[in-house]
Structure formats: C-alpha cells, structure tokens
Amino acid sequence: MDNLNLVIAGLFLLAVIYIGAQVIMKPVKLLWKLVTNSIIGLVLLLLVNYGAARFGFILPVNVITILVAGFLGIPGILLLICFQLLLQ
C-alpha cells in the first residue's frame, strides 16, 4: 500500500513539474518568436527603404512598423507601403 501511494505521489509530482515547465516555457517561446520576427521585419524595412530611396519614398522605421513587418512579413511591408502612399 505504501508503494502505491509513493508511485501516485511521484506521478502527481511529475505532472505538476510538466505543467509548471509549460507555463514557464510558453511565454519564453512567444517572446523569442516576437524578437526574431521583429529583426526580420527590420531587415525587410531597411531593404525597402534602400531600394525605394531612389524614388524619394521612405518608410518610417519605428516600433510599430517593425512589428507590423515582423508579424505579417511581405504582406505587412506592402500594407505599410500602401498606407504611406495614402498619407502622402
């Protein structure tokens, strides 16, 4: 009987450790993905600004545009270009 209680307690402890690790690791993975996508968005913005500077067109590089470009990728860049053209 004592061995059964010990096994049940061990399984319960493993379940608690697993759930705790998941709670800690999910935000870390999300933060890492956000940083990676933001860096990619920044690179895309800089490439667009480098190519479009010849035509006098510049996209502002700030936190909002970097996050939009990072989350949406190339469609986000196109969205920023259209939005910038509408504002001019």
N, C-alpha and C positions, 0 to 999 in steps of 0.2 A: 504494500500500500504506500509506503514511504517513497519507493522508487517511482511509482506512478505520479505522485504529487511533484516529485523532483522533475520528471520529464515534462509534465504540464507547465510547471513554472519556467523551465528552460525554453519551451516553445513560446510561451507568452512573452518572455524577455526578448527572444529573437524577433517576434512580431513587433514589439514596441521599438526595438532598435531599428528595424527596417522602416517603419513608418516615420520615425524621427529623422532618419537619414534622407528619406524622400522629401520631407518638409524642408530640410536644410538645403538639399541639392537643387530643387526646382527653381528657387529664385536665383541661385548662382548660375544655372544654365541659361535662364532668361536674361540675366544681366550680361553674360558673356556673348549671347547672340545679339543683344542690343548694341554692344560695343563693336562687335565685328561688322554688323550691318551699317553702323554709323561710319566706320572707317571706309567701307566700300562706297557708301553714299558720298563721302567727302572726296574720294578719288574721282568718282563719276562727275561731281560738280566741277572739280578742277579741270578735268578733261574737256567738259563742255565749255567752260569759260575760256580755256586756252584756244579751242577751235573757233568759238563764236566771237572772240575779241577782235578778229579781223573785220567783222561786220559791225562792230560797235555794240554788240549785245553782251551783257554781263548778267549772270545770275548772282544774287547776293549769297554769300556763304555765311550762314549763321546756324544756330542750333536747330531751328525749325526746318530749314531747307535740307540740312544734313540728315535729320531724322526721316523726313518725307522721302528723300532719295534712298536712304538706307532701308526703310520698310518696303517701299514699292519698287525699288530698282529702276529699270529703264522706263517703265510707265510713269514712275514718280518724277523722273527727270523731264519727261515730256509734259507732264502736268505742270511742273514748275515753269517750263518754258512758255506754255500756253497762258498761264496765269500772269507771268511777267509781260507777255505781249499784250494782254488785255489791260494791264495797268499803264502801259505807255501811251 
